[in-house]
Every structure is written in C-alpha cells, then in structure tokens.
C-alpha cells in the first residue's frame, strides 16, 4: 500500500512542480564522438531507452493482466453486446484488477528491493535479484508443469534440478502459455449458458415459423437479464480473483 500511495502522490506532484519551476527541455542531437567513452555512453543510453520502451509489455506479460483482459473480453463476446462495455473500460478494469491481484507482490518488491536500493543499502544488481524473487514466485504458482516442460524441451537446455535453474527466458513464455490456456478454459465456461439461451430462442423462432428474424436480436435481452439476475459481474470478477489463489 505504501508503494501505491507514493506513486499516486508522485503523479499528483508532477504538474505542480512543472508550473512552479517551469517545464524542463530535452535536447537530442547526433554528433561525432571524440573518444570511445562517448560511444559507450551512447550505447548504454540506447539500451536503457529500449528497455524502458518494452518495460510496460514485460510487466503486463509477467502479471495476471493477460488472463483478466481475455476473460473480460469473452464475457462481452458471449453476451453479444458488441462494444458494451467498450475496450477502454475492459482494459481499465483489467489494469486495476491486476494491481489488486499483484499488490502483495509489489509490496514485497518495494520492501525488499526498491526501498533498500533508494536508501543505498544494496546495489543495483542486488536490488534486481530481490525484485525478481517475488515475481518468479508468483509466476511459478500459476504456471503449469506441462507448459514449463514444453519450453524447457524447446530450448534444448539441461533438465533443471529445481526452480532456481529455470531462467526467466523460459519461465515467462511458459507462464504466458499457462495464462492463455486458463483464460480460454474460463471463457468456454462463460459461453455455455449464453449458448443455451441462443439455442432455445432459435428453436422457438423456428417452431413459430419466424426464420427471417435473427435469433441474436431476440436472445440478447434475455442474456442481459440472466447476467443481471445472477449478478454476473460479481461472479466473473470473484472467479477471476480466486483463480490466482
């Protein structure tokens, strides 16, 4: 909770600081290097910028965001409501649910890696190792053994003796594969009741001789009514959160 509070305060203080001290300017230029040290510094800056550009994707792919956003998309498709809720709402809800699920992991990273590093108690390499421990523990708790073994076999690396021998390059794609499989399994279970409503409505329309009327138009209100009566959003969100337990 401390980390989330600090981030919120930091975001709120950015515009106040900008107006109080003036907006900073950034100048980027290309010139001829006079010594090898300048070339090395430029390459280091390029690597850092590259890592920062893909950091959000890496962060999302190592958390529960994938499973959550796919299941929420399946809910919308199963109901047949087209763009309700919109993509912005689904992604926003998935992000906040991801923060909720990952809060214990982020708190461990803050307590064991970020704060000691800011207080100069540990160096950068030690902070990175401490930050990876809770992330690896979370991914190992969600990854399937078959998916992990598949990636180990594909990489043609030696059979690991324990979890410490499995690299992040093997763990992350295996975790992603497990998340996709679990999300599609939950999506299938979500489709079944709505599919039954579509079949019942289509059979009734066929029996009444109303073959020109699309069944989806008639079944949509009934699917929405069913979803509301069973408190669908609470069930879906609750199942999603509990699936990470």
HELIX and SHEET records of a PDB file:
HELIX    1   1 UNK A    2  UNK A   21  1                                  20    
HELIX    2   2 UNK A   36  UNK A   61  1                                  26    
HELIX    3   3 UNK A   65  UNK A   79  1                                  15    
HELIX    4   4 UNK A   87  UNK A  109  1                                  23    
HELIX    5   5 UNK A  110  UNK A  114  3                                   5    
HELIX    6   6 UNK A  115  UNK A  118  1                                   4    
HELIX    7   7 UNK A  124  UNK A  142  1                                  19    
HELIX    8   8 UNK A  145  UNK A  155  1                                  11    
HELIX    9   9 UNK A  163  UNK A  165  5                                   3    
HELIX   10  10 UNK A  168  UNK A  207  1                                  40    
HELIX   11  11 UNK A  215  UNK A  229  1                                  15    
HELIX   12  12 UNK A  232  UNK A  242  1                                  11    
END                                                                             
